[in-house]
Amino acid sequence: MREIGPDKWPPSGRAEYAAQRVLSLLDSLRRLQRIDADMWQAGRDLAEAYFEAKQQRSEGVGGYGDGSPATDMTKADRAGKRLTGVKIAQDGTVPLNKDGTIKRGRIGHNAAGRNRYDELIMVACGGWREDGRGKFLNADHAKWLTATVIDTEDMPTLKAMSQALGAYYGEKAKQGPPFALGHLHVWLGRIARYRGYCK
């Protein structure tokens, strides 16, 4: 169910109309004062990075000149590189690795946004391996945190989150939501400290 609440900052100087926006679980928790402003801002940063990463890159505007096929081929090659990771040269050749396989670049939508989202989600839900050989990401934690900050249609509930994260509370137990809220405090607090919103 979508929850719609008043927007505290209408775009105009005068409040001629009541500005409204759809609320996520993050916004609802802030409105109920279950999380502080630093955690809310950290969650908004994560949501913005997520949507920026999902945003398609601009393809540019086609040429207005003679309509030569070289212009269309270049645009098609850019689209193909974005979708497959393979850069095709103008003569139709593809770069190869030393072992003869096709050299592929990064596949994705918006690399800068994706890097920012990956960075923030790693700060919140990642860690270092005990043997010191790299980082790891807890995918379940990342899934629940992302759903908390972006989902507005089927918002996750604190009870469902606590049961999925391994809390063995019954259906009617009152300890479930505080367990999930504690996890959210840790994740959002890490991002808030990383971004410099709090100490």
C-alpha positions as CSV (number, residue, x, y, z in Angstrom):
1,M,0.0,0.0,0.0
2,R,1.4,3.4,-0.9
3,E,1.6,5.9,1.9
4,I,1.5,9.6,0.9
5,G,2.5,12.2,3.3
6,P,3.1,16.0,3.3
7,D,6.3,17.3,1.9
8,K,7.9,19.7,4.3
9,W,9.7,21.8,1.7
10,P,7.2,23.0,-1.0
11,P,9.1,24.2,-4.1
12,S,7.6,27.7,-4.0
13,G,8.2,30.3,-1.3
14,R,4.5,30.4,-0.5
15,A,2.5,27.3,0.4
16,E,-0.3,27.8,-2.1
17,Y,-0.9,24.0,-2.3
18,A,-0.1,21.1,-0.1
19,A,2.9,19.4,-1.7
20,Q,2.9,15.6,-1.3
21,R,5.2,12.8,-2.1
22,V,5.1,9.0,-1.8
23,L,6.8,7.7,1.4
24,S,9.2,4.8,1.7
25,L,9.8,2.9,4.9
26,L,12.8,5.1,5.6
27,D,10.5,8.2,5.4
28,S,7.9,6.6,7.6
29,L,10.5,5.7,10.2
30,R,11.7,9.3,10.2
31,R,8.2,10.7,10.5
32,L,7.6,8.4,13.5
33,Q,11.0,9.6,14.9
34,R,12.4,6.1,15.0
35,I,15.6,7.3,13.2
36,D,17.3,10.6,13.4
37,A,17.9,13.1,10.7
38,D,21.5,11.9,10.0
39,M,20.3,8.4,9.3
40,W,17.5,9.7,7.2
41,Q,19.9,11.8,5.1
42,A,22.2,8.8,4.7
43,G,19.3,6.7,3.5
44,R,18.3,9.4,1.0
45,D,21.9,9.5,-0.3
46,L,21.7,5.7,-0.8
47,A,18.4,6.0,-2.7
48,E,19.7,8.7,-4.9
49,A,22.8,6.7,-5.8
50,Y,20.6,3.7,-6.5
51,F,18.3,5.6,-8.9
52,E,21.3,7.3,-10.5
53,A,22.9,3.9,-11.1
54,K,19.7,2.6,-12.8
55,Q,19.4,5.7,-15.0
56,Q,20.2,5.2,-18.6
57,R,23.1,7.1,-20.0
58,S,22.3,9.7,-22.6
59,E,22.8,8.5,-26.2
60,G,23.2,12.0,-27.5
61,V,21.5,13.6,-30.5
62,G,21.9,12.1,-34.0
63,G,23.6,14.2,-36.7
64,Y,21.5,16.6,-38.8
65,G,23.9,16.4,-41.7
66,D,23.7,14.2,-44.8
67,G,22.4,11.2,-42.8
68,S,25.5,9.1,-43.6
69,P,25.4,5.6,-42.1
70,A,28.6,6.3,-40.2
71,T,26.8,8.5,-37.7
72,D,24.2,5.8,-37.1
73,M,26.8,3.1,-36.9
74,T,28.7,5.0,-34.2
75,K,25.6,5.4,-32.1
76,A,24.7,1.7,-32.5
77,D,28.2,0.8,-31.5
78,R,27.9,2.8,-28.4
79,A,24.6,1.1,-27.5
80,G,26.1,-2.3,-28.2
81,K,29.1,-1.5,-26.0
82,R,26.8,-0.4,-23.2
83,L,24.7,-3.6,-23.5
84,T,27.5,-6.2,-24.2
85,G,30.7,-4.6,-23.0
86,V,32.3,-5.2,-26.4
87,K,33.7,-2.2,-28.3
88,I,33.5,-2.8,-32.0
89,A,36.0,-0.7,-34.2
90,Q,34.9,1.1,-37.3
91,D,36.3,-1.6,-39.5
92,G,34.2,-4.2,-37.7
93,T,37.0,-5.9,-35.7
94,V,36.7,-6.6,-32.0
95,P,39.6,-6.5,-29.5
96,L,40.9,-9.9,-28.2
97,N,42.6,-11.0,-25.1
98,K,45.9,-12.9,-25.2
99,D,44.0,-16.2,-25.0
100,G,41.9,-15.3,-28.0
101,T,38.7,-14.5,-26.1
102,I,36.8,-11.3,-26.8
103,K,37.9,-8.4,-24.5
104,R,34.9,-7.0,-22.6
105,G,34.6,-3.8,-20.7
106,R,32.2,-2.9,-17.9
107,I,28.6,-3.7,-18.6
108,G,26.1,-1.4,-17.0
109,H,24.0,1.7,-17.1
110,N,25.6,4.7,-15.4
111,A,29.2,3.8,-14.2
112,A,29.6,6.9,-11.9
113,G,26.2,6.3,-10.2
114,R,26.8,2.5,-10.0
115,N,30.2,3.1,-8.3
116,R,28.6,5.5,-5.8
117,Y,25.9,3.0,-5.0
118,D,28.4,0.2,-4.7
119,E,30.5,2.3,-2.4
120,L,27.6,3.2,0.0
121,I,26.2,-0.3,0.1
122,M,29.6,-1.7,0.8
123,V,30.1,0.8,3.7
124,A,26.7,-0.2,5.2
125,C,26.6,-4.0,4.6
126,G,30.1,-5.0,3.8
127,G,33.2,-5.9,5.7
128,W,36.7,-7.4,5.5
129,R,37.4,-11.1,5.4
130,E,39.0,-12.6,8.5
131,D,42.1,-13.7,6.5
132,G,42.4,-10.1,5.2
133,R,42.2,-11.1,1.6
134,G,39.5,-8.7,0.4
135,K,36.0,-7.5,1.1
136,F,32.7,-9.2,1.3
137,L,29.1,-8.0,1.0
138,N,26.2,-9.5,2.9
139,A,23.7,-9.7,0.1
140,D,20.6,-10.2,2.4
141,H,21.4,-7.1,4.4
142,A,22.0,-5.1,1.2
143,K,18.7,-6.3,-0.2
144,W,16.7,-5.2,2.9
145,L,18.5,-1.9,3.2
146,T,17.9,-1.1,-0.5
147,A,14.2,-2.1,-0.1
148,T,13.9,0.1,2.9
149,V,15.1,3.3,1.1
150,I,13.5,2.8,-2.3
151,D,10.3,0.7,-2.1
152,T,7.1,2.6,-2.0
153,E,4.6,0.2,-3.4
154,D,5.3,-3.0,-1.4
155,M,7.2,-1.6,1.5
156,P,9.1,-4.1,3.7
157,T,7.8,-4.4,7.2
158,L,10.1,-4.5,10.3
159,K,8.6,-7.8,11.3
160,A,9.3,-9.4,7.9
161,M,12.8,-8.0,8.0
162,S,13.6,-9.3,11.4
163,Q,12.3,-12.8,10.5
164,A,14.3,-12.8,7.3
165,L,17.5,-11.7,9.1
166,G,17.3,-14.6,11.5
167,A,15.5,-13.4,14.6
168,Y,13.6,-16.3,16.0
169,Y,10.7,-14.4,17.4
170,G,7.2,-15.6,16.9
171,E,4.5,-14.0,14.7
172,K,3.0,-12.1,17.6
173,A,6.3,-11.3,19.5
174,K,6.9,-7.7,20.2
175,Q,10.7,-8.1,19.9
176,G,10.8,-8.4,16.1
177,P,10.5,-4.8,15.0
178,P,13.1,-3.5,17.5
179,F,15.5,-6.2,16.2
180,A,15.1,-5.0,12.6
181,L,15.2,-1.4,13.6
182,G,18.6,-2.1,15.4
183,H,19.9,-3.4,12.1
184,L,18.7,-0.3,10.2
185,H,20.4,1.9,12.8
186,V,23.7,0.2,12.3
187,W,23.5,0.2,8.5
188,L,22.3,3.8,8.2
189,G,24.7,4.9,11.0
190,R,27.7,3.6,9.0
191,I,26.7,5.6,5.9
192,A,26.0,8.7,8.0
193,R,29.5,8.5,9.6
194,Y,31.1,7.7,6.2
195,R,29.4,10.8,4.7
196,G,30.4,13.0,7.6
197,Y,26.8,13.7,8.9
198,C,27.7,12.5,12.4
199,K,30.7,11.4,14.4
